[in-house]
Amino acid sequence: MIQTGSIEKGSVSFRVLTDDQIAEIKRASYDVMAKVGFKIHHDGARKLLKQAGCRVKNEHVKVPEHVVKACLDTTPKGYTIYNRDGRRAMEVEGRKSYYGTSTASPNTMDALTGDIHPTQVVDIANGARVADAMEHIDWVMPMGSAQNIPPTVADLYEFEAVVINTTKPIVFIGYTPRGVERVYEMAAEVAGGLENLQNRPFLIFYPEPISPLVHPEDVIDRIFVCADLNLPQMQGPSIQFGATAPVTLAGGLVQGTAEALMCVVLAQLRNPGCPCSMGCNFGALDMSSGLLSLACPEMSLALAAQTEVALSFGLPTWGLAGSTGAKVLDAQAGAESAFSILAQGLGGLNLIHDVGYMDNGMICSTAQLVLGNENIGMTKRFVRGITINQETLAREIIEKVGPGGHFLQEPHTLKHFKDELWVPGLMTRDPREVWQQAGSKDLADVIQEKLREILKTHKAPSLADKTLSAIRKIRDKGEKSLAKD
């Protein structure tokens, strides 16, 4: 059959900016790069920038538009990420969205007791185990920043804790250039060699410059380590409206775009063609408390807008959702988690991290992660949209059942209901009497039971003993050399 003008399926989405507004932001960002410039605290980077045609005066570098565009021409327009076993997991491109965990908090809400304590390596291992069990969490970051080991070697212990406890793709934060190198050595052992890791990367590096418009030496060194290995990185700034960027969302978008483009320029000048992204974090300075808000509506609005700018360059994007300012798992935690997860899914952001943040990013919580997993399930179903074809229009079934009938017994219902209708994993739809007989548990109680079950029964497939031994040797060797440094 020939069907003209028919679209079987279209995802649900929204748009924040017009084409003209995107062009205005890009033009203003180019102006900031060329006329305001950046502080570049790295001799080698300044030499590369000067050779490319930038204006360099001491540590102050101004970047002409033609340099930026030349670097954009060499940047891949997306990349594929695999899981620990070498299976294709994420195509980081276009409007494809994947959700990941929170990271780097100094404190953890204990998965079993709910108590708050300084993050330990065991908390990061537990976070990876819980994330591995969550069907809607697509990738994993170390859930916290370990406080029980020296900070110069924390990235080695954190990566080890995650890669042992999940097969899902990993995004990692390296704290030193040498630490990043050691993490890649460990990852190569898991992948069966550096060439295998480069062909089927299962991890992404995440470096951040300092806003406004500063690139420290060690951050650039980390960007260069990744670029030299030709492995994917999601670089980008983290800025606060009203503190480290203009309070207006448009002004923050201009600065964030300029800073993100500068990361791309640095990576491409070091190794043209290396896979990188146009990430950017936004938060708002709460003018009443003086604290960063990671759950405000402006954050999701700005991230969706910045994604549209990045998409105009064809580059992958970075989100921040599933977090809350709440201190306990309450209605605020649920509302803020659900709002940001849905808004950014509709915005088409690629890698959406920080599902599991509480207390404005000061606490990583596996309970909040499990709540976010439920919200992501709803969001994925909503964004998937409605399939329109002869089968789903169901003319014949409606005619067969007719007025006054019902569809429960129809084969058409049995065939389609599992794919068509989302079923909650934790939220209740039971009659009140059934809910009362089961103990009248609220969602926080159900989540706590789920966490106990996961930590008691779930375990990711083990790595080979030979691989585990090699990872630990690299970790120990790296710890000794970093301690000397």
Backbone hydrogen bonds, N-H to C=O, Kabsch-Sander energy under -0.5 kcal/mol:
donor,donor_aa,acceptor,acceptor_aa,energy
3,Q,1,M,-0.6
4,T,2,I,-0.6
6,S,3,Q,-0.5
8,E,6,S,-0.5
10,G,386,I,-0.7
12,V,383,V,-2.3
14,F,346,L,-1.5
22,I,18,T,-2.3
23,A,19,D,-2.2
24,E,20,D,-2.0
25,I,21,Q,-2.3
26,K,22,I,-2.4
27,R,23,A,-2.5
28,A,24,E,-2.4
29,S,25,I,-2.4
30,Y,26,K,-2.6
31,D,27,R,-1.9
32,V,28,A,-2.1
33,M,29,S,-2.3
34,A,30,Y,-2.2
35,K,31,D,-3.0
36,V,31,D,-0.6
36,V,32,V,-1.7
37,G,32,V,-2.8
38,F,61,V,-2.8
39,K,213,L,-2.4
40,I,38,F,-0.7
40,I,59,E,-3.1
41,H,39,K,-0.7
41,H,215,H,-2.3
42,H,40,I,-1.3
46,R,42,H,-2.3
47,K,43,D,-2.0
48,L,44,G,-2.1
49,L,45,A,-2.6
50,K,46,R,-2.5
51,Q,47,K,-2.5
52,A,48,L,-1.6
53,G,49,L,-0.6
53,G,50,K,-1.2
54,C,49,L,-2.6
55,R,62,K,-2.3
56,V,54,C,-0.6
57,K,60,H,-2.8
60,H,57,K,-2.4
61,V,38,F,-2.9
61,V,59,E,-0.5
62,K,55,R,-2.7
63,V,33,M,-2.8
67,V,64,P,-0.7
68,V,64,P,-1.6
69,K,65,E,-2.6
70,A,66,H,-1.9
71,C,67,V,-1.9
72,L,68,V,-2.3
73,D,69,K,-1.8
74,T,70,A,-0.8
74,T,71,C,-0.6
75,T,71,C,-0.6
75,T,72,L,-0.8
78,G,76,P,-0.8
79,Y,92,V,-1.3
81,I,90,M,-3.2
82,Y,201,P,-3.1
83,N,87,R,-2.5
84,R,167,T,-2.9
86,G,83,N,-2.2
89,A,81,I,-2.4
90,M,81,I,-2.6
92,V,79,Y,-2.5
92,V,90,M,-0.8
93,E,91,E,-1.5
96,K,93,E,-1.9
98,Y,350,N,-3.4
100,G,352,I,-3.2
101,T,139,W,-0.7
102,S,355,V,-1.4
104,A,142,P,-0.9
104,A,144,G,-0.9
107,N,362,M,-1.2
108,T,117,H,-2.8
109,M,364,C,-2.4
110,D,108,T,-0.8
110,D,115,D,-3.5
114,G,110,D,-1.4
117,H,108,T,-2.1
117,H,115,D,-0.5
119,T,106,P,-2.6
123,D,120,Q,-0.7
124,I,120,Q,-1.4
125,A,121,V,-2.2
126,N,122,V,-2.4
127,G,123,D,-2.5
128,A,124,I,-2.0
129,R,125,A,-2.0
130,V,126,N,-2.5
131,A,127,G,-2.5
132,D,128,A,-2.4
133,A,129,R,-1.2
134,M,130,V,-0.8
134,M,131,A,-0.8
135,E,133,A,-0.6
137,I,134,M,-1.1
138,D,99,Y,-2.3
138,D,136,H,-0.7
139,W,99,Y,-1.4
140,V,169,P,-2.6
144,G,142,P,-2.1
145,S,105,S,-2.7
146,A,144,G,-0.5
147,Q,119,T,-3.4
153,V,150,P,-1.6
154,A,151,P,-0.6
156,L,153,V,-0.8
157,Y,153,V,-1.4
158,E,154,A,-2.7
159,F,155,D,-2.3
160,E,156,L,-2.0
161,A,157,Y,-2.3
162,V,158,E,-1.9
163,V,159,F,-3.0
164,I,160,E,-1.6
165,N,161,A,-0.7
165,N,162,V,-0.8
166,T,162,V,-0.8
170,I,202,F,-2.6
171,V,140,V,-2.2
172,F,204,I,-2.3
174,G,172,F,-0.6
180,V,176,T,-2.3
181,E,177,P,-2.0
182,R,178,R,-2.2
183,V,179,G,-2.3
184,Y,180,V,-2.2
185,E,181,E,-1.8
186,M,182,R,-2.3
187,A,183,V,-2.7
188,A,184,Y,-2.4
189,E,185,E,-1.6
190,V,186,M,-1.7
191,A,187,A,-2.3
192,G,188,A,-1.1
193,G,188,A,-3.7
197,L,193,G,-2.0
198,Q,194,L,-2.6
199,N,195,E,-2.2
200,R,196,N,-2.6
204,I,170,I,-2.1
205,F,232,P,-1.9
206,Y,172,F,-2.0
210,I,214,V,-2.6
211,S,209,P,-0.5
214,V,210,I,-2.3
215,H,39,K,-2.9
220,I,216,P,-2.1
221,D,217,E,-2.5
222,R,218,D,-1.9
223,I,219,V,-2.2
224,F,220,I,-2.6
225,V,221,D,-2.3
226,C,222,R,-1.9
227,A,223,I,-2.5
228,D,224,F,-2.9
229,L,225,V,-1.3
230,N,226,C,-0.6
230,N,227,A,-1.1
231,L,226,C,-1.8
233,Q,275,P,-1.0
234,M,205,F,-3.2
235,Q,233,Q,-0.7
236,G,207,P,-1.3
239,I,281,N,-2.3
241,F,283,G,-2.8
242,G,245,A,-1.9
243,A,240,Q,-2.0
244,T,240,Q,-1.0
245,A,240,Q,-1.2
252,G,248,T,-2.4
253,L,249,L,-2.4
254,V,250,A,-2.0
255,Q,251,G,-2.4
256,G,252,G,-3.0
257,T,253,L,-2.4
258,A,254,V,-2.2
259,E,255,Q,-2.6
260,A,256,G,-2.4
261,L,257,T,-2.6
262,M,258,A,-1.9
263,C,259,E,-1.5
264,V,260,A,-1.6
265,V,261,L,-2.5
266,L,262,M,-2.3
267,A,263,C,-2.2
268,Q,264,V,-2.6
269,L,265,V,-2.5
270,R,266,L,-1.6
271,N,267,A,-2.3
274,C,271,N,-2.1
278,M,316,P,-2.4
279,G,235,Q,-1.6
281,N,237,P,-3.1
283,G,239,I,-1.7
284,A,293,S,-1.5
285,L,241,F,-1.9
286,D,284,A,-0.7
286,D,291,L,-3.1
287,M,285,L,-0.7
290,G,286,D,-3.1
293,S,284,A,-2.7
294,L,292,L,-0.6
299,M,296,C,-0.8
300,S,296,C,-1.0
301,L,297,P,-2.2
302,A,298,E,-2.8
303,L,299,M,-2.5
304,A,300,S,-2.3
305,A,301,L,-2.0
306,Q,302,A,-3.1
307,T,303,L,-1.9
308,E,304,A,-1.4
309,V,305,A,-1.6
310,A,306,Q,-2.7
311,L,307,T,-2.9
312,S,308,E,-1.2
313,F,309,V,-0.7
313,F,310,A,-1.2
314,G,310,A,-0.6
314,G,311,L,-0.5
315,L,310,A,-2.2
319,G,351,L,-3.3
321,A,353,H,-2.3
322,G,337,S,-0.5
324,T,357,Y,-0.9
330,D,328,V,-1.7
334,G,330,D,-2.0
335,A,331,A,-2.8
336,E,332,Q,-2.7
337,S,333,A,-1.8
338,A,334,G,-2.5
339,F,335,A,-2.4
340,S,336,E,-1.8
341,I,337,S,-2.2
342,L,338,A,-2.4
343,A,339,F,-2.8
344,Q,340,S,-2.3
345,G,341,I,-1.6
346,L,342,L,-2.6
347,G,343,A,-1.5
348,G,344,Q,-0.6
348,G,345,G,-0.8
349,L,344,Q,-1.7
351,L,317,T,-1.9
352,I,98,Y,-3.2
352,I,350,N,-0.8
353,H,319,G,-2.2
353,H,351,L,-0.7
354,D,101,T,-2.7
355,V,100,G,-1.9
356,G,322,G,-1.6
356,G,354,D,-0.7
357,Y,354,D,-1.5
358,M,363,I,-2.6
359,D,326,A,-2.1
360,N,324,T,-1.6
361,G,324,T,-0.5
361,G,358,M,-0.7
362,M,358,M,-0.6
362,M,359,D,-1.4
363,I,358,M,-1.9
364,C,107,N,-2.0
365,S,356,G,-2.4
366,T,109,M,-0.7
369,L,365,S,-1.6
370,V,366,T,-2.4
371,L,367,A,-2.2
372,G,368,Q,-2.5
373,N,369,L,-2.3
374,E,370,V,-1.5
375,N,371,L,-1.8
376,I,372,G,-2.8
377,G,373,N,-2.0
378,M,374,E,-1.7
379,T,375,N,-2.4
380,K,376,I,-3.2
381,R,377,G,-1.7
382,F,378,M,-2.3
383,V,379,T,-3.1
384,R,380,K,-1.6
385,G,381,R,-0.7
385,G,382,F,-1.0
386,I,10,G,-0.6
388,I,8,E,-4.4
389,N,387,T,-0.6
393,L,389,N,-2.4
394,A,390,Q,-0.9
398,I,394,A,-2.3
399,E,395,R,-2.5
400,K,396,E,-2.5
401,V,397,I,-2.6
402,G,398,I,-2.6
405,G,402,G,-1.5
410,E,407,F,-1.2
413,T,410,E,-0.9
414,L,410,E,-1.6
415,K,411,P,-2.4
416,H,412,H,-1.4
417,F,413,T,-2.4
419,D,416,H,-0.5
420,E,416,H,-2.4
421,L,417,F,-2.2
422,W,420,E,-0.6
435,W,431,P,-2.4
436,Q,432,R,-2.6
437,Q,433,E,-2.2
438,A,434,V,-1.5
439,G,436,Q,-1.7
440,S,435,W,-2.3
446,V,442,D,-2.0
447,I,443,L,-2.6
448,Q,444,A,-2.1
449,E,445,D,-2.1
450,K,446,V,-2.2
451,L,447,I,-2.5
452,R,448,Q,-2.1
453,E,449,E,-2.1
454,I,450,K,-2.5
455,L,451,L,-2.6
456,K,452,R,-1.3
457,T,453,E,-2.2
458,H,454,I,-3.0
468,L,464,A,-2.6
469,S,465,D,-2.5
470,A,466,K,-2.0
471,I,467,T,-2.5
472,R,468,L,-2.1
473,K,469,S,-1.9
474,I,470,A,-2.2
475,R,471,I,-2.5
476,D,472,R,-2.7
477,K,473,K,-2.6
478,G,474,I,-2.8
479,E,475,R,-2.5
480,K,476,D,-2.0
481,S,477,K,-2.2
482,L,478,G,-2.6
483,A,479,E,-2.1
484,K,480,K,-1.7
485,D,481,S,-2.0
